[in-house]
Amino acid sequence: LLHRPRVIVLDEATSQLDTEFEEAAYAAIKLSLPDATVISVAHRQTVAKFHERTLWLKDRKLLDAQPVA
């Protein structure tokens, strides 16, 4: 966050956090870097609400891409 990146890639960054702290972490990113593009790799669907789009991948193939409802 200190370097103010334009793109942030999070690979399972919140997998060991409870959902309350996960929400606080994403809120801090959004507050600090509102114009940054955030890409999250995750198995938990709880991170979807912090993004505009969801991509579903399997075996290196795109299965589905859709806006987050």
Predicted model as a PDB file, atoms N, CA, C, CB and O in Angstrom, pLDDT in the B-factor column:
MODEL        1                                                                  
ATOM      1  N   LEU A   1       0.821  -1.195   0.000  1.00 79.00           N  
ATOM      2  CA  LEU A   1       0.000   0.000   0.000  1.00 79.00           C  
ATOM      3  C   LEU A   1       0.863   1.255   0.000  1.00 79.00           C  
ATOM      4  CB  LEU A   1      -0.933   0.000   1.202  1.00 79.00           C  
ATOM      5  O   LEU A   1       0.468   2.288  -0.540  1.00 79.00           O  
ATOM      6  N   LEU A   2       2.033   1.162   0.603  1.00 83.00           N  
ATOM      7  CA  LEU A   2       2.915   2.325   0.676  1.00 83.00           C  
ATOM      8  C   LEU A   2       3.405   2.774  -0.691  1.00 83.00           C  
ATOM      9  CB  LEU A   2       4.097   2.019   1.559  1.00 83.00           C  
ATOM     10  O   LEU A   2       3.636   3.963  -0.912  1.00 83.00           O  
ATOM     11  N   HIS A   3       3.562   1.832  -1.604  1.00 91.00           N  
ATOM     12  CA  HIS A   3       4.042   2.153  -2.952  1.00 91.00           C  
ATOM     13  C   HIS A   3       2.921   2.621  -3.874  1.00 91.00           C  
ATOM     14  CB  HIS A   3       4.725   0.945  -3.560  1.00 91.00           C  
ATOM     15  O   HIS A   3       3.172   3.042  -5.004  1.00 91.00           O  
ATOM     16  N   ARG A   4       1.686   2.546  -3.389  1.00 93.00           N  
ATOM     17  CA  ARG A   4       0.504   2.971  -4.134  1.00 93.00           C  
ATOM     18  C   ARG A   4       0.422   2.330  -5.524  1.00 93.00           C  
ATOM     19  CB  ARG A   4       0.500   4.482  -4.269  1.00 93.00           C  
ATOM     20  O   ARG A   4       0.358   3.033  -6.532  1.00 93.00           O  
ATOM     21  N   PRO A   5       0.424   1.005  -5.573  1.00 95.00           N  
ATOM     22  CA  PRO A   5       0.374   0.334  -6.870  1.00 95.00           C  
ATOM     23  C   PRO A   5      -0.954   0.568  -7.581  1.00 95.00           C  
ATOM     24  CB  PRO A   5       0.610  -1.155  -6.695  1.00 95.00           C  
ATOM     25  O   PRO A   5      -1.982   0.796  -6.944  1.00 95.00           O  
ATOM     26  N   ARG A   6      -0.918   0.508  -8.888  1.00 96.00           N  
ATOM     27  CA  ARG A   6      -2.146   0.628  -9.685  1.00 96.00           C  
ATOM     28  C   ARG A   6      -2.828  -0.719  -9.839  1.00 96.00           C  
ATOM     29  CB  ARG A   6      -1.839   1.217 -11.068  1.00 96.00           C  
ATOM     30  O   ARG A   6      -4.035  -0.786 -10.071  1.00 96.00           O  
ATOM     31  N   VAL A   7      -2.052  -1.800  -9.709  1.00 96.00           N  
ATOM     32  CA  VAL A   7      -2.596  -3.157  -9.796  1.00 96.00           C  
ATOM     33  C   VAL A   7      -2.111  -3.938  -8.575  1.00 96.00           C  
ATOM     34  CB  VAL A   7      -2.162  -3.867 -11.137  1.00 96.00           C  
ATOM     35  O   VAL A   7      -0.927  -3.906  -8.239  1.00 96.00           O  
ATOM     36  N   ILE A   8      -3.032  -4.635  -7.919  1.00 95.00           N  
ATOM     37  CA  ILE A   8      -2.721  -5.444  -6.748  1.00 95.00           C  
ATOM     38  C   ILE A   8      -3.193  -6.863  -7.029  1.00 95.00           C  
ATOM     39  CB  ILE A   8      -3.391  -4.865  -5.451  1.00 95.00           C  
ATOM     40  O   ILE A   8      -4.357  -7.074  -7.368  1.00 95.00           O  
ATOM     41  N   VAL A   9      -2.304  -7.833  -6.892  1.00 95.00           N  
ATOM     42  CA  VAL A   9      -2.657  -9.241  -7.076  1.00 95.00           C  
ATOM     43  C   VAL A   9      -2.539  -9.925  -5.718  1.00 95.00           C  
ATOM     44  CB  VAL A   9      -1.733  -9.938  -8.152  1.00 95.00           C  
ATOM     45  O   VAL A   9      -1.472  -9.930  -5.103  1.00 95.00           O  
ATOM     46  N   LEU A  10      -3.633 -10.495  -5.266  1.00 94.00           N  
ATOM     47  CA  LEU A  10      -3.692 -11.179  -3.973  1.00 94.00           C  
ATOM     48  C   LEU A  10      -3.956 -12.660  -4.220  1.00 94.00           C  
ATOM     49  CB  LEU A  10      -4.796 -10.560  -3.051  1.00 94.00           C  
ATOM     50  O   LEU A  10      -5.020 -13.027  -4.718  1.00 94.00           O  
ATOM     51  N   ASP A  11      -3.008 -13.496  -3.881  1.00 95.00           N  
ATOM     52  CA  ASP A  11      -3.142 -14.937  -4.081  1.00 95.00           C  
ATOM     53  C   ASP A  11      -3.391 -15.595  -2.727  1.00 95.00           C  
ATOM     54  CB  ASP A  11      -1.869 -15.534  -4.768  1.00 95.00           C  
ATOM     55  O   ASP A  11      -2.469 -15.765  -1.930  1.00 95.00           O  
ATOM     56  N   GLU A  12      -4.640 -15.960  -2.477  1.00 94.00           N  
ATOM     57  CA  GLU A  12      -5.052 -16.565  -1.212  1.00 94.00           C  
ATOM     58  C   GLU A  12      -4.633 -15.698  -0.022  1.00 94.00           C  
ATOM     59  CB  GLU A  12      -4.454 -17.971  -1.077  1.00 94.00           C  
ATOM     60  O   GLU A  12      -4.288 -16.214   1.041  1.00 94.00           O  
ATOM     61  N   ALA A  13      -4.666 -14.394  -0.209  1.00 93.00           N  
ATOM     62  CA  ALA A  13      -4.166 -13.456   0.800  1.00 93.00           C  
ATOM     63  C   ALA A  13      -4.975 -13.473   2.093  1.00 93.00           C  
ATOM     64  CB  ALA A  13      -4.162 -12.063   0.238  1.00 93.00           C  
ATOM     65  O   ALA A  13      -4.439 -13.163   3.157  1.00 93.00           O  
ATOM     66  N   THR A  14      -6.242 -13.828   2.018  1.00 92.00           N  
ATOM     67  CA  THR A  14      -7.075 -13.803   3.225  1.00 92.00           C  
ATOM     68  C   THR A  14      -7.577 -15.191   3.618  1.00 92.00           C  
ATOM     69  CB  THR A  14      -8.257 -12.877   3.017  1.00 92.00           C  
ATOM     70  O   THR A  14      -8.495 -15.308   4.429  1.00 92.00           O  
ATOM     71  N   SER A  15      -6.996 -16.223   3.062  1.00 92.00           N  
ATOM     72  CA  SER A  15      -7.497 -17.584   3.305  1.00 92.00           C  
ATOM     73  C   SER A  15      -7.396 -18.026   4.760  1.00 92.00           C  
ATOM     74  CB  SER A  15      -6.745 -18.557   2.447  1.00 92.00           C  
ATOM     75  O   SER A  15      -8.167 -18.878   5.202  1.00 92.00           O  
ATOM     76  N   GLN A  16      -6.462 -17.461   5.502  1.00 93.00           N  
ATOM     77  CA  GLN A  16      -6.298 -17.845   6.910  1.00 93.00           C  
ATOM     78  C   GLN A  16      -6.949 -16.841   7.863  1.00 93.00           C  
ATOM     79  CB  GLN A  16      -4.816 -17.980   7.244  1.00 93.00           C  
ATOM     80  O   GLN A  16      -6.778 -16.933   9.079  1.00 93.00           O  
ATOM     81  N   LEU A  17      -7.688 -15.895   7.313  1.00 92.00           N  
ATOM     82  CA  LEU A  17      -8.352 -14.880   8.140  1.00 92.00           C  
ATOM     83  C   LEU A  17      -9.819 -15.214   8.310  1.00 92.00           C  
ATOM     84  CB  LEU A  17      -8.198 -13.481   7.520  1.00 92.00           C  
ATOM     85  O   LEU A  17     -10.412 -15.878   7.460  1.00 92.00           O  
ATOM     86  N   ASP A  18     -10.410 -14.757   9.409  1.00 94.00           N  
ATOM     87  CA  ASP A  18     -11.856 -14.897   9.521  1.00 94.00           C  
ATOM     88  C   ASP A  18     -12.506 -13.851   8.611  1.00 94.00           C  
ATOM     89  CB  ASP A  18     -12.333 -14.731  11.012  1.00 94.00           C  
ATOM     90  O   ASP A  18     -11.835 -12.924   8.159  1.00 94.00           O  
ATOM     91  N   THR A  19     -13.785 -13.992   8.345  1.00 92.00           N  
ATOM     92  CA  THR A  19     -14.446 -13.113   7.379  1.00 92.00           C  
ATOM     93  C   THR A  19     -14.478 -11.660   7.833  1.00 92.00           C  
ATOM     94  CB  THR A  19     -15.854 -13.593   7.128  1.00 92.00           C  
ATOM     95  O   THR A  19     -14.480 -10.755   6.998  1.00 92.00           O  
ATOM     96  N   GLU A  20     -14.502 -11.423   9.137  1.00 95.00           N  
ATOM     97  CA  GLU A  20     -14.499 -10.049   9.645  1.00 95.00           C  
ATOM     98  C   GLU A  20     -13.180  -9.334   9.304  1.00 95.00           C  
ATOM     99  CB  GLU A  20     -14.727 -10.045  11.172  1.00 95.00           C  
ATOM    100  O   GLU A  20     -13.186  -8.191   8.849  1.00 95.00           O  
ATOM    101  N   PHE A  21     -12.065 -10.015   9.528  1.00 95.00           N  
ATOM    102  CA  PHE A  21     -10.774  -9.406   9.224  1.00 95.00           C  
ATOM    103  C   PHE A  21     -10.546  -9.333   7.720  1.00 95.00           C  
ATOM    104  CB  PHE A  21      -9.642 -10.192   9.891  1.00 95.00           C  
ATOM    105  O   PHE A  21      -9.925  -8.391   7.228  1.00 95.00           O  
ATOM    106  N   GLU A  22     -11.049 -10.330   6.987  1.00 94.00           N  
ATOM    107  CA  GLU A  22     -10.972 -10.300   5.526  1.00 94.00           C  
ATOM    108  C   GLU A  22     -11.663  -9.041   4.994  1.00 94.00           C  
ATOM    109  CB  GLU A  22     -11.616 -11.577   4.915  1.00 94.00           C  
ATOM    110  O   GLU A  22     -11.130  -8.351   4.125  1.00 94.00           O  
ATOM    111  N   GLU A  23     -12.835  -8.755   5.517  1.00 94.00           N  
ATOM    112  CA  GLU A  23     -13.568  -7.565   5.098  1.00 94.00           C  
ATOM    113  C   GLU A  23     -12.797  -6.292   5.445  1.00 94.00           C  
ATOM    114  CB  GLU A  23     -14.953  -7.537   5.751  1.00 94.00           C  
ATOM    115  O   GLU A  23     -12.753  -5.359   4.643  1.00 94.00           O  
ATOM    116  N   ALA A  24     -12.189  -6.246   6.630  1.00 95.00           N  
ATOM    117  CA  ALA A  24     -11.404  -5.081   7.039  1.00 95.00           C  
ATOM    118  C   ALA A  24     -10.195  -4.886   6.123  1.00 95.00           C  
ATOM    119  CB  ALA A  24     -10.943  -5.232   8.498  1.00 95.00           C  
ATOM    120  O   ALA A  24      -9.842  -3.753   5.794  1.00 95.00           O  
ATOM    121  N   ALA A  25      -9.565  -5.976   5.715  1.00 94.00           N  
ATOM    122  CA  ALA A  25      -8.392  -5.881   4.838  1.00 94.00           C  
ATOM    123  C   ALA A  25      -8.779  -5.333   3.467  1.00 94.00           C  
ATOM    124  CB  ALA A  25      -7.722  -7.258   4.685  1.00 94.00           C  
ATOM    125  O   ALA A  25      -8.105  -4.442   2.951  1.00 94.00           O  
ATOM    126  N   TYR A  26      -9.852  -5.849   2.872  1.00 94.00           N  
ATOM    127  CA  TYR A  26     -10.296  -5.347   1.573  1.00 94.00           C  
ATOM    128  C   TYR A  26     -10.799  -3.907   1.673  1.00 94.00           C  
ATOM    129  CB  TYR A  26     -11.397  -6.248   1.006  1.00 94.00           C  
ATOM    130  O   TYR A  26     -10.599  -3.117   0.750  1.00 94.00           O  
ATOM    131  N   ALA A  27     -11.447  -3.562   2.781  1.00 94.00           N  
ATOM    132  CA  ALA A  27     -11.912  -2.187   2.974  1.00 94.00           C  
ATOM    133  C   ALA A  27     -10.724  -1.233   3.052  1.00 94.00           C  
ATOM    134  CB  ALA A  27     -12.772  -2.076   4.252  1.00 94.00           C  
ATOM    135  O   ALA A  27     -10.778  -0.125   2.518  1.00 94.00           O  
ATOM    136  N   ALA A  28      -9.657  -1.660   3.712  1.00 94.00           N  
ATOM    137  CA  ALA A  28      -8.453  -0.819   3.817  1.00 94.00           C  
ATOM    138  C   ALA A  28      -7.829  -0.588   2.448  1.00 94.00           C  
ATOM    139  CB  ALA A  28      -7.421  -1.465   4.761  1.00 94.00           C  
ATOM    140  O   ALA A  28      -7.369   0.515   2.151  1.00 94.00           O  
ATOM    141  N   ILE A  29      -7.812  -1.621   1.616  1.00 94.00           N  
ATOM    142  CA  ILE A  29      -7.271  -1.469   0.259  1.00 94.00           C  
ATOM    143  C   ILE A  29      -8.130  -0.499  -0.539  1.00 94.00           C  
ATOM    144  CB  ILE A  29      -7.197  -2.838  -0.462  1.00 94.00           C  
ATOM    145  O   ILE A  29      -7.612   0.403  -1.198  1.00 94.00           O  
ATOM    146  N   LYS A  30      -9.437  -0.687  -0.478  1.00 93.00           N  
ATOM    147  CA  LYS A  30     -10.338   0.182  -1.241  1.00 93.00           C  
ATOM    148  C   LYS A  30     -10.256   1.634  -0.770  1.00 93.00           C  
ATOM    149  CB  LYS A  30     -11.778  -0.321  -1.125  1.00 93.00           C  
ATOM    150  O   LYS A  30     -10.303   2.557  -1.583  1.00 93.00           O  
ATOM    151  N   LEU A  31     -10.135   1.829   0.526  1.00 95.00           N  
ATOM    152  CA  LEU A  31     -10.045   3.182   1.078  1.00 95.00           C  
ATOM    153  C   LEU A  31      -8.713   3.834   0.704  1.00 95.00           C  
ATOM    154  CB  LEU A  31     -10.209   3.148   2.610  1.00 95.00           C  
ATOM    155  O   LEU A  31      -8.678   5.006   0.328  1.00 95.00           O  
ATOM    156  N   SER A  32      -7.638   3.091   0.804  1.00 94.00           N  
ATOM    157  CA  SER A  32      -6.302   3.634   0.541  1.00 94.00           C  
ATOM    158  C   SER A  32      -6.000   3.794  -0.946  1.00 94.00           C  
ATOM    159  CB  SER A  32      -5.261   2.745   1.168  1.00 94.00           C  
ATOM    160  O   SER A  32      -5.309   4.727  -1.355  1.00 94.00           O  
ATOM    161  N   LEU A  33      -6.525   2.871  -1.746  1.00 95.00           N  
ATOM    162  CA  LEU A  33      -6.223   2.861  -3.185  1.00 95.00           C  
ATOM    163  C   LEU A  33      -7.508   2.684  -3.992  1.00 95.00           C  
ATOM    164  CB  LEU A  33      -5.212   1.730  -3.527  1.00 95.00           C  
ATOM    165  O   LEU A  33      -7.697   1.643  -4.621  1.00 95.00           O  
ATOM    166  N   PRO A  34      -8.389   3.675  -3.985  1.00 94.00           N  
ATOM    167  CA  PRO A  34      -9.701   3.508  -4.622  1.00 94.00           C  
ATOM    168  C   PRO A  34      -9.646   3.281  -6.126  1.00 94.00           C  
ATOM    169  CB  PRO A  34     -10.538   4.707  -4.349  1.00 94.00           C  
ATOM    170  O   PRO A  34     -10.587   2.718  -6.685  1.00 94.00           O  
ATOM    171  N   ASP A  35      -8.584   3.697  -6.798  1.00 95.00           N  
ATOM    172  CA  ASP A  35      -8.495   3.532  -8.250  1.00 95.00           C  
ATOM    173  C   ASP A  35      -7.667   2.323  -8.671  1.00 95.00           C  
ATOM    174  CB  ASP A  35      -7.909   4.771  -8.864  1.00 95.00           C  
ATOM    175  O   ASP A  35      -7.492   2.081  -9.865  1.00 95.00           O  
ATOM    176  N   ALA A  36      -7.162   1.572  -7.718  1.00 95.00           N  
ATOM    177  CA  ALA A  36      -6.333   0.404  -8.048  1.00 95.00           C  
ATOM    178  C   ALA A  36      -7.196  -0.741  -8.566  1.00 95.00           C  
ATOM    179  CB  ALA A  36      -5.528  -0.056  -6.814  1.00 95.00           C  
ATOM    180  O   ALA A  36      -8.349  -0.904  -8.167  1.00 95.00           O  
ATOM    181  N   THR A  37      -6.618  -1.518  -9.451  1.00 95.00           N  
ATOM    182  CA  THR A  37      -7.237  -2.754  -9.903  1.00 95.00           C  
ATOM    183  C   THR A  37      -6.790  -3.852  -8.956  1.00 95.00           C  
ATOM    184  CB  THR A  37      -6.859  -3.086 -11.389  1.00 95.00           C  
ATOM    185  O   THR A  37      -5.592  -4.055  -8.759  1.00 95.00           O  
ATOM    186  N   VAL A  38      -7.753  -4.570  -8.364  1.00 94.00           N  
ATOM    187  CA  VAL A  38      -7.444  -5.650  -7.422  1.00 94.00           C  
ATOM    188  C   VAL A  38      -7.848  -6.973  -8.056  1.00 94.00           C  
ATOM    189  CB  VAL A  38      -8.174  -5.441  -6.052  1.00 94.00           C  
ATOM    190  O   VAL A  38      -8.998  -7.162  -8.454  1.00 94.00           O  
ATOM    191  N   ILE A  39      -6.892  -7.878  -8.142  1.00 94.00           N  
ATOM    192  CA  ILE A  39      -7.129  -9.225  -8.654  1.00 94.00           C  
ATOM    193  C   ILE A  39      -6.878 -10.190  -7.503  1.00 94.00           C  
ATOM    194  CB  ILE A  39      -6.209  -9.553  -9.896  1.00 94.00           C  
ATOM    195  O   ILE A  39      -5.790 -10.212  -6.927  1.00 94.00           O  
ATOM    196  N   SER A  40      -7.878 -10.978  -7.176  1.00 93.00           N  
ATOM    197  CA  SER A  40      -7.743 -11.950  -6.096  1.00 93.00           C  
ATOM    198  C   SER A  40      -7.860 -13.363  -6.641  1.00 93.00           C  
ATOM    199  CB  SER A  40      -8.802 -11.708  -5.009  1.00 93.00           C  
ATOM    200  O   SER A  40      -8.750 -13.675  -7.432  1.00 93.00           O  
ATOM    201  N   VAL A  41      -6.947 -14.201  -6.203  1.00 92.00           N  
ATOM    202  CA  VAL A  41      -7.036 -15.638  -6.453  1.00 92.00           C  
ATOM    203  C   VAL A  41      -7.503 -16.233  -5.139  1.00 92.00           C  
ATOM    204  CB  VAL A  41      -5.647 -16.270  -6.945  1.00 92.00           C  
ATOM    205  O   VAL A  41      -6.835 -16.079  -4.117  1.00 92.00           O  
ATOM    206  N   ALA A  42      -8.644 -16.911  -5.152  1.00 89.00           N  
ATOM    207  CA  ALA A  42      -9.204 -17.419  -3.904  1.00 89.00           C  
ATOM    208  C   ALA A  42     -10.074 -18.639  -4.151  1.00 89.00           C  
ATOM    209  CB  ALA A  42     -10.014 -16.335  -3.203  1.00 89.00           C  
ATOM    210  O   ALA A  42     -10.627 -18.826  -5.234  1.00 89.00           O  
ATOM    211  N   HIS A  43     -10.177 -19.453  -3.131  1.00 86.00           N  
ATOM    212  CA  HIS A  43     -11.098 -20.580  -3.172  1.00 86.00           C  
ATOM    213  C   HIS A  43     -12.392 -20.255  -2.430  1.00 86.00           C  
ATOM    214  CB  HIS A  43     -10.442 -21.824  -2.573  1.00 86.00           C  
ATOM    215  O   HIS A  43     -13.441 -20.836  -2.707  1.00 86.00           O  
ATOM    216  N   ARG A  44     -12.305 -19.325  -1.489  1.00 87.00           N  
ATOM    217  CA  ARG A  44     -13.504 -18.925  -0.752  1.00 87.00           C  
ATOM    218  C   ARG A  44     -14.291 -17.901  -1.564  1.00 87.00           C  
ATOM    219  CB  ARG A  44     -13.131 -18.346   0.637  1.00 87.00           C  
ATOM    220  O   ARG A  44     -13.720 -16.966  -2.126  1.00 87.00           O  
ATOM    221  N   GLN A  45     -15.582 -18.085  -1.615  1.00 86.00           N  
ATOM    222  CA  GLN A  45     -16.427 -17.170  -2.373  1.00 86.00           C  
ATOM    223  C   GLN A  45     -16.703 -15.871  -1.629  1.00 86.00           C  
ATOM    224  CB  GLN A  45     -17.728 -17.841  -2.715  1.00 86.00           C  
ATOM    225  O   GLN A  45     -17.311 -14.962  -2.194  1.00 86.00           O  
ATOM    226  N   THR A  46     -16.279 -15.762  -0.392  1.00 89.00           N  
ATOM    227  CA  THR A  46     -16.544 -14.554   0.385  1.00 89.00           C  
ATOM    228  C   THR A  46     -15.802 -13.342  -0.176  1.00 89.00           C  
ATOM    229  CB  THR A  46     -16.154 -14.773   1.839  1.00 89.00           C  
ATOM    230  O   THR A  46     -16.195 -12.210   0.105  1.00 89.00           O  
ATOM    231  N   VAL A  47     -14.749 -13.543  -0.953  1.00 89.00           N  
ATOM    232  CA  VAL A  47     -14.019 -12.401  -1.520  1.00 89.00           C  
ATOM    233  C   VAL A  47     -14.729 -11.812  -2.729  1.00 89.00           C  
ATOM    234  CB  VAL A  47     -12.610 -12.819  -1.911  1.00 89.00           C  
ATOM    235  O   VAL A  47     -14.402 -10.702  -3.147  1.00 89.00           O  
ATOM    236  N   ALA A  48     -15.679 -12.516  -3.294  1.00 87.00           N  
ATOM    237  CA  ALA A  48     -16.363 -12.051  -4.510  1.00 87.00           C  
ATOM    238  C   ALA A  48     -17.020 -10.688  -4.305  1.00 87.00           C  
ATOM    239  CB  ALA A  48     -17.417 -13.071  -4.945  1.00 87.00           C  
ATOM    240  O   ALA A  48     -17.039  -9.872  -5.226  1.00 87.00           O  
ATOM    241  N   LYS A  49     -17.552 -10.434  -3.128  1.00 89.00           N  
ATOM    242  CA  LYS A  49     -18.266  -9.174  -2.901  1.00 89.00           C  
ATOM    243  C   LYS A  49     -17.356  -7.951  -2.946  1.00 89.00           C  
ATOM    244  CB  LYS A  49     -18.969  -9.222  -1.572  1.00 89.00           C  
ATOM    245  O   LYS A  49     -17.843  -6.822  -2.995  1.00 89.00           O  
ATOM    246  N   PHE A  50     -16.055  -8.161  -2.930  1.00 89.00           N  
ATOM    247  CA  PHE A  50     -15.111  -7.060  -2.993  1.00 89.00           C  
ATOM    248  C   PHE A  50     -14.657  -6.753  -4.414  1.00 89.00           C  
ATOM    249  CB  PHE A  50     -13.919  -7.365  -2.140  1.00 89.00           C  
ATOM    250  O   PHE A  50     -13.785  -5.910  -4.623  1.00 89.00           O  
ATOM    251  N   HIS A  51     -15.244  -7.431  -5.382  1.00 89.00           N  
ATOM    252  CA  HIS A  51     -14.836  -7.297  -6.778  1.00 89.00           C  
ATOM    253  C   HIS A  51     -16.030  -7.045  -7.685  1.00 89.00           C  
ATOM    254  CB  HIS A  51     -14.091  -8.544  -7.235  1.00 89.00           C  
ATOM    255  O   HIS A  51     -17.176  -7.303  -7.315  1.00 89.00           O  
ATOM    256  N   GLU A  52     -15.745  -6.540  -8.874  1.00 89.00           N  
ATOM    257  CA  GLU A  52     -16.801  -6.265  -9.850  1.00 89.00           C  
ATOM    258  C   GLU A  52     -17.087  -7.457 -10.751  1.00 89.00           C  
ATOM    259  CB  GLU A  52     -16.425  -5.073 -10.697  1.00 89.00           C  
ATOM    260  O   GLU A  52     -18.199  -7.600 -11.260  1.00 89.00           O  
ATOM    261  N   ARG A  53     -16.087  -8.316 -10.951  1.00 88.00           N  
ATOM    262  CA  ARG A  53     -16.239  -9.463 -11.849  1.00 88.00           C  
ATOM    263  C   ARG A  53     -15.638 -10.709 -11.211  1.00 88.00           C  
ATOM    264  CB  ARG A  53     -15.573  -9.182 -13.216  1.00 88.00           C  
ATOM    265  O   ARG A  53     -14.713 -10.634 -10.402  1.00 88.00           O  
ATOM    266  N   THR A  54     -16.189 -11.857 -11.598  1.00 86.00           N  
ATOM    267  CA  THR A  54     -15.666 -13.140 -11.145  1.00 86.00           C  
ATOM    268  C   THR A  54     -15.323 -13.982 -12.364  1.00 86.00           C  
ATOM    269  CB  THR A  54     -16.689 -13.877 -10.229  1.00 86.00           C  
ATOM    270  O   THR A  54     -16.111 -14.094 -13.303  1.00 86.00           O  
ATOM    271  N   LEU A  55     -14.139 -14.568 -12.333  1.00 86.00           N  
ATOM    272  CA  LEU A  55     -13.725 -15.512 -13.375  1.00 86.00           C  
ATOM    273  C   LEU A  55     -13.582 -16.882 -12.732  1.00 86.00           C  
ATOM    274  CB  LEU A  55     -12.381 -15.066 -14.063  1.00 86.00           C  
ATOM    275  O   LEU A  55     -12.966 -17.013 -11.674  1.00 86.00           O  
ATOM    276  N   TRP A  56     -14.141 -17.888 -13.356  1.00 84.00           N  
ATOM    277  CA  TRP A  56     -14.025 -19.258 -12.859  1.00 84.00           C  
ATOM    278  C   TRP A  56     -13.105 -20.011 -13.804  1.00 84.00           C  
ATOM    279  CB  TRP A  56     -15.429 -19.960 -12.750  1.00 84.00           C  
ATOM    280  O   TRP A  56     -13.366 -20.101 -15.003  1.00 84.00           O  
ATOM    281  N   LEU A  57     -12.021 -20.551 -13.250  1.00 86.00           N  
ATOM    282  CA  LEU A  57     -11.018 -21.265 -14.041  1.00 86.00           C  
ATOM    283  C   LEU A  57     -10.897 -22.702 -13.558  1.00 86.00           C  
ATOM    284  CB  LEU A  57      -9.650 -20.556 -13.963  1.00 86.00           C  
ATOM    285  O   LEU A  57     -11.064 -22.996 -12.374  1.00 86.00           O  
ATOM    286  N   LYS A  58     -10.601 -23.595 -14.508  1.00 88.00           N  
ATOM    287  CA  LYS A  58     -10.318 -24.984 -14.159  1.00 88.00           C  
ATOM    288  C   LYS A  58      -9.402 -25.545 -15.233  1.00 88.00           C  
ATOM    289  CB  LYS A  58     -11.637 -25.834 -14.029  1.00 88.00           C  
ATOM    290  O   LYS A  58      -9.649 -25.381 -16.428  1.00 88.00           O  
ATOM    291  N   ASP A  59      -8.351 -26.204 -14.794  1.00 92.00           N  
ATOM    292  CA  ASP A  59      -7.391 -26.810 -15.726  1.00 92.00           C  
ATOM    293  C   ASP A  59      -6.909 -25.808 -16.766  1.00 92.00           C  
ATOM    294  CB  ASP A  59      -8.017 -28.016 -16.424  1.00 92.00           C  
ATOM    295  O   ASP A  59      -6.819 -26.112 -17.955  1.00 92.00           O  
ATOM    296  N   ARG A  60      -6.596 -24.585 -16.281  1.00 87.00           N  
ATOM    297  CA  ARG A  60      -6.078 -23.510 -17.131  1.00 87.00           C  
ATOM    298  C   ARG A  60      -7.067 -23.027 -18.195  1.00 87.00           C  
ATOM    299  CB  ARG A  60      -4.824 -23.972 -17.805  1.00 87.00           C  
ATOM    300  O   ARG A  60      -6.666 -22.401 -19.176  1.00 87.00           O  
ATOM    301  N   LYS A  61      -8.334 -23.311 -18.005  1.00 89.00           N  
ATOM    302  CA  LYS A  61      -9.348 -22.894 -18.965  1.00 89.00           C  
ATOM    303  C   LYS A  61     -10.386 -22.035 -18.255  1.00 89.00           C  
ATOM    304  CB  LYS A  61     -10.018 -24.122 -19.639  1.00 89.00           C  
ATOM    305  O   LYS A  61     -10.760 -22.297 -17.112  1.00 89.00           O  
ATOM    306  N   LEU A  62     -10.836 -21.012 -18.953  1.00 89.00           N  
ATOM    307  CA  LEU A  62     -11.882 -20.135 -18.432  1.00 89.00           C  
ATOM    308  C   LEU A  62     -13.225 -20.839 -18.576  1.00 89.00           C  
ATOM    309  CB  LEU A  62     -11.889 -18.762 -19.173  1.00 89.00           C  
ATOM    310  O   LEU A  62     -13.667 -21.126 -19.688  1.00 89.00           O  
ATOM    311  N   LEU A  63     -13.867 -21.114 -17.455  1.00 89.00           N  
ATOM    312  CA  LEU A  63     -15.175 -21.754 -17.471  1.00 89.00           C  
ATOM    313  C   LEU A  63     -16.314 -20.751 -17.553  1.00 89.00           C  
ATOM    314  CB  LEU A  63     -15.343 -22.608 -16.245  1.00 89.00           C  
ATOM    315  O   LEU A  63     -17.320 -20.978 -18.226  1.00 89.00           O  
ATOM    316  N   ASP A  64     -16.132 -19.626 -16.848  1.00 87.00           N  
ATOM    317  CA  ASP A  64     -17.214 -18.647 -16.784  1.00 87.00           C  
ATOM    318  C   ASP A  64     -16.643 -17.299 -16.368  1.00 87.00           C  
ATOM    319  CB  ASP A  64     -18.324 -19.104 -15.796  1.00 87.00           C  
ATOM    320  O   ASP A  64     -15.660 -17.232 -15.629  1.00 87.00           O  
ATOM    321  N   ALA A  65     -17.258 -16.243 -16.840  1.00 87.00           N  
ATOM    322  CA  ALA A  65     -16.900 -14.874 -16.450  1.00 87.00           C  
ATOM    323  C   ALA A  65     -18.195 -14.106 -16.327  1.00 87.00           C  
ATOM    324  CB  ALA A  65     -15.920 -14.193 -17.487  1.00 87.00           C  
ATOM    325  O   ALA A  65     -19.012 -14.096 -17.248  1.00 87.00           O  
ATOM    326  N   GLN A  66     -18.383 -13.462 -15.189  1.00 84.00           N  
ATOM    327  CA  GLN A  66     -19.630 -12.734 -14.998  1.00 84.00           C  
ATOM    328  C   GLN A  66     -19.465 -11.618 -13.980  1.00 84.00           C  
ATOM    329  CB  GLN A  66     -20.735 -13.683 -14.558  1.00 84.00           C  
ATOM    330  O   GLN A  66     -18.583 -11.671 -13.122  1.00 84.00           O  
ATOM    331  N   PRO A  67     -20.317 -10.607 -14.081  1.00 87.00           N  
ATOM    332  CA  PRO A  67     -20.291  -9.548 -13.056  1.00 87.00           C  
ATOM    333  C   PRO A  67     -20.742 -10.135 -11.716  1.00 87.00           C  
ATOM    334  CB  PRO A  67     -21.209  -8.339 -13.467  1.00 87.00           C  
ATOM    335  O   PRO A  67     -21.558 -11.056 -11.678  1.00 87.00           O  
ATOM    336  N   VAL A  68     -20.212  -9.600 -10.636  1.00 79.00           N  
ATOM    337  CA  VAL A  68     -20.640 -10.020  -9.308  1.00 79.00           C  
ATOM    338  C   VAL A  68     -21.989  -9.374  -9.042  1.00 79.00           C  
ATOM    339  CB  VAL A  68     -19.589  -9.629  -8.208  1.00 79.00           C  
ATOM    340  O   VAL A  68     -22.167  -8.171  -9.232  1.00 79.00           O  
ATOM    341  N   ALA A  69     -22.924 -10.179  -8.605  1.00 68.00           N  
ATOM    342  CA  ALA A  69     -24.281  -9.674  -8.345  1.00 68.00           C  
ATOM    343  C   ALA A  69     -24.359  -8.880  -7.075  1.00 68.00           C  
ATOM    344  CB  ALA A  69     -25.264 -10.808  -8.278  1.00 68.00           C  
ATOM    345  O   ALA A  69     -25.430  -8.388  -6.719  1.00 68.00           O  
TER     346      ALA A  69                                                      
ENDMDL                                                                          
END                                                                             
